[in-house]
C-alpha cells in the first residue's frame, strides 16, 4: 500500500521560489510505486494551497493567481491520523489522509523550526531535523556559538542585535573592526546569500550593516579569508548514525557566491539546481577530504540533525586551515547531486529520508511527555501561591 506524502514548500521567506524548485525536483524523483506525492504550497501569506497541477513548474509562473485557482487547505488531526482538508465557504472537505510530511522549505519562517513545530503539534512524521536543531542552525550567530563551545573551528566573528547597533553604533563598529578588514556582513537567519556584503572599510561596513538590518534583527560579521577555497559536504542520518557524501568544491564567479550565481544563471529546470560551477568530487588531498567528511559528521551529530543536511566549509589555503561556515538542515535540491557519486540515486535518497522520518516518529512515541495526574484536582491556595 502506498503512503501519502504531503510535500510542503514555499513559505514566507526570501527563498520562496528556490523552495518551489527544490520541491518540484523532489516530486519528480520520488518513487511513485511506493509513495503518492501530494504537493502542498505555502503562500507568502502563510496560507496552504493544493492543486493537482502543482507538480508542474508552469503552475507557478504567476504566484498571485494561485489563490484563485488552487484549493485553500488546512490540516485536521483525527484519531486515526492527519487529514488534508479543503476550506470552502467555512466548510471542510476531506481531500487526503496524510502519512508523512516532507518539508522542502528554505529560510526564515520555514526551515528555522517553525514548520517542524507545527507538524509536531499535529503529531505526524515529518522529514527533517527537529525544532531545536532547525532553529539553531538557521541562525548563523547562535550556531557559531554552539560550534565554539564544542571546539569546532569557525572564522572569527562578532554578532549583535539591531537594538545594540542603534543604541551604540560606534561600539558595534569598533568591535567588528577588531576582527580586521575585509569583513563579511550577514543577516543571521537568512540563506541563499541574500543581504550578504563584503566590506573593506568603515563606511562600507556601516552600509553593509544597514543593508543586512533590512532583512533581520540579528547580524553576524565575520572574518574574510583572502586565499579561500569553499568546500561542501552533505550528511545523511540521525544522532545515532551519520554517513558523509562526496565533497564538492564551489567555483563562484564573485567574491561571494551570490543568489544570481546560485539560481538565476544558465538553464533552469526541475532536474536540479545545477547552475553553480562546482568540482565534484573536489580535487583536494585525501587528508583534507577525510577531514571535511569527519568534521561534517561530527557537526551533524552535535546539532542533532535528522535526514539530510549540507555543511559548508571555508578552507584558508595560506595556512591550510579548515573552518565550518554554515549548516543547511534542508539544503537546496536536498543535495542529491552530492550522493550520486556514491551511487545513491535521488529516488533512493528520498526513500531513506522518509524512512528516517518514520523512525524518528516511532522513537519519539516511546518517550513519556505527559503524566495522567491532574494537579488541578488538588486544592490550591492562590493567596499563598502553593498547594495546600
N, C-alpha and C positions, 0 to 999 in steps of 0.2 A: 504494500500500500504506500502510495506517495505521500510525502509530508508537504504541507502548505508552508511555504517560506515567504513571510512578509518582508520584502526588500524596501527598507526605508531610506530615503535620500532627499537631498535638497537642504532646506532649513534656512534660518535667518543668519546667514554667515557670508563673509566676503568670498568664500569658496563654494558658494551655492552651485554655480554652473559646473565646477570641477567635480562636485559630488554627483551630479547628473551623469556626467561622462563615465565616472567610475562605476556607477550603478548599472548603466546600460552594458558596460563590458561584462560585469558580473552576471547579469541576467542572460546575456548571450552565451556564456560559457558554462552555466550551471547544468548539471546532469538532469535532463528533462524526464528521464525514466524514473529517477528516484525522488525528484522534487518538483513541485509546482511553484514557480516564482510568481509572487503577487506584487506588482510594483505599487508602492505607496509613496506618493510625493508629498513632501512637507514644504509648503509655500514659504515665502519670505515674511508672510504674516502669521506663520506658525499654525496654519490650518492644514489638515491632512486631506489628500485627494486620491481617488482611484479612477483609472480608466484602462480599458483593455489594450489601448494603443500606447500606453506609457512605456512600452519596451522598445519604442522606435524614436530615434533622435529627432525626426521631423516634428514630433508632437510638441517639442519644447522650444521651437523656434520663436514662438510668441508666448512668453511666460504669463503675460497679463490675460490671455484668453483662456487659460487653463481652468480657472474657477467657473467659467461659463460652460465649458464642455465636459469637464470631469465631475465625478460624484464626490461631494464632500463626505468624509467618513470619520468615524471615531472607533474606539475600541471599547468593548464591553466584557468585563470579566464575569464568566459564568462558572458554575460548579465544576463543569467538565472542561474548562479551558477558556481561551480568549477568542472572541469573535470580532471580525471587522464588520461594522455596521454602516450602512448609508444613512446620512442625516438629511431628511427631506420633509419640509413643512412640519418641523418639530416632531416628526415620527422617525422611528428607527426601522430599517430593513436589513436583515441579515444578508451579507454577501459571501463571507468565507469564515470557516474556522481556521485559526492560525496555530501552527505547531511551533514555529521558531521565527524570531525576528532577526533579520540580517541587516545590521547597521552599516550603511555605506555613506557616511556623512563626514564632513571635514569642518574644522574650525569652531569658533566660539558659539555657544548655544546648541551645539550638536555633538561634536567629538569630545567635548570637555566634561562629559559625565551627565549632562542634562537629560539626554535621551536614555542613557543607561538607567538613571534613577526612575524615569517614567515607566520603563518596562520592568524594572524591579518591583515597582508598586503593583503592576499587573500580574506579577509572578509568572512570567513567561520566559522561556530560554531565549537568550539573545547572543548574537555573535559579537565579540569584542571584549575589551577589558572592563573591569568593574568601575563603580563610580569614583572611588578614591584614586585609582591608578589613572583613569581618564582625566580627571580634574587636574591632578598634579602635573601630568605631562603636557597638558595644553598650555600651562603657564611656565614659560621658559625660566623665569626668575626663581619660582619655588622649586622647579625641577632641578636647577643647578645647586640650590641649597642642599637638597637631599643627596645629590651625587657627591657634593663636597663632604658631607657627613659620612659617606661610605668610601672616602678616599678614591673616588673615581675622577680622573683628570679632566678638568674643564679649563677653558681660557679664562683669564682674569676678567671680572665683570663687576658691575655695580647696578643694583636695582633700586627703584624708588616709585612712589605713588605720585599721581598728578598733584595732589594737595601739597606734598612736600616741595615740588618744583615751584608752584605758585607762591608758596609762603617763603621759600628761601632759595631762590634761583641761583644765587652765587655759590652757596654751599654745594648744591647739586652739581653745578658745572665744575667746580673745583675738584669734587670727589671723582667725577668722571675723568678729568684731566690727569689725575694721579695714575691712571692706567697707562696713559700715553697715547698720542695720536699715531696713526689714524685709528678711528673708533667706528664700531658698528652700532647703530641705534635701532632697537626693535620694539614694537608693541609686544608686551609679554605673552599675550594669548592668541595672537593671530598666526596664520600659516600662509603658505604659497608666496612668501617674500613680500606680502602686502605691508606697506608702511615702513619698510626697512631702508635705511640710508647709511652710506659710508661718509664719514666726515673727517676733515683734515685740520680744522682749526676751530676756535671758539665760536665764531659766527655761524659756521656750517653746523656745529654741534647744537647750538640753540635752535636753529631752523629745523634740524632733524628731529629734535625732541618735540617741538611744536607739531610737526607733521605726524609723528607717532601718537601723540596725545589725541589726535582726531579719531583714532581707532581704539584706544584702550586707556584705562585708568592706571595701569601699571606698565612701567618701561624698564627694559634692561639694556644697559650699554656694555659692549664687550670689546675686548682687545681684538684688533685686526691682524691676522697673520699675513705677512708680506709674501713669503715664498710658500704658497699654500697648495695643498692637494686635498680635494674633497672625496671622501670615500663613504659609501653607504652599504649597510648590511641589514637584511631582514631576519627576524627570529620568529619561529613558529612553535607554539606550545602553551604552557601554563607555568605556574610556580614550581611544579614538580619536574617537568621535562622541557628542555629547550633545544631546538635544532636551528643552526645558523644557515643562511642561504649563501650563495656566492657573493663575493664582494665586487661592487662596481666603483669605477672612478668617474666622477662627473666632470664633463668638459663644458664649462659655461663660456658664453660669449662676453659677458660683462664681469666686472669685479664681484658683483653679487648676482647669483642666478635669479633672474627676475621672473615675475609672473608671465611676462611675454615669452621668455625663453622656454618656460615650462609647458605652456599651454597654447600660445597663440601663434607660434611659428611653425611652418611646414604644414603637412597634411594632417587633418584630424579625422579620426574615425573611431568607431566603437570597439575596435580590437585592442586598444590600449593607448595610453598617453605616452607615445613613443618618440616625441619630438626632441626631448632632451638628448644632447650629444653625450654619449656615455661609452666607456670602455668596459666591456663585460665578457669574461672576468677581467678584473683590474690587473694590469701588468705591473705587479709590485712584488717585492721579495717575499718568499714563502713565510719568513718570520713575521713580517708585517701583516700578511694575510691572516695568519694564525692569531695574532694579537687582536686584530679587528673582530674576528669571529668570536674569540673568547670573551672579549670585553662586551660585545653585543649581547651575548647570552647572560653574562653576569648582570648587566644593566636591566635586561628584561626581567630577570628574577627579582632584582631589588625593587623595581617599580610595580611588581605584581601583575605583569602583563598576562593577557589571555588572548588567544587567537593569533593574529599576525601583527607585528609592529616592525617599523623600519627605524633603525638607529643611524643617525647621520654623524659622521666623524670629520674632524679637521686634522690634517697632518702638516706639521711645520717641517718642511724639508731642510731648513737651515740647521735645526737642532735635532732632527729625527725624533720628534715628539708627537704622540697621538692624543687627541682630545675628543671627548664626547661633545657634540654640538647640540643636537635635538633628538627627541623621541617622538615618533608619529604612531599613535596607537591605532589609527585607521589610515594607513598610508594610501596615497593616490594609486589607483589601479590595483590596490591590495598587494602591491609589489610583486605581482605574479611573474613578471619577467625575470626577477632575481632567482626564481625557483626552477625555471625551465631548464637552466643549465645543469641542475641537479636531477633532471629527468622527472620532475614533478610538474604535471600539466596544470593549467588553470582549473580545469574541472576537478582534478584530484585535490588541489589546494582548497577549493570551495567545500568539497566533501569533508576534508579534515577540519575546516573551520566550524562547520555545522556540528560535527562530532564533538569538538571541544566545547561548543556552547551547551550541548545537551549534557555532557559530562559535568560541566561547571554547575548547571542547574540541579542535577541529581546530587552532587556533593553538598550543595547548599541546603537541600531538602533534608539532609541527615543531621543538620545542626539545630540547636534549640535557640529560638529567638523570642519566645513569649512564655509566660507562666500562666497557668489556669487560675491561680489565686487572684481574687479581686480585692485589693486593699481598700477599695472604696466601701466595701461591706463592713469594714471595721470603723467604729465610732471615731471621729476626728474632732479634736478641739482646735478650731481655726484661730481662736484668740491667742492661744499659746503656740500655734504653728507646729503641733506634733500630734501623734496618735495618742489616744487615751490609754 
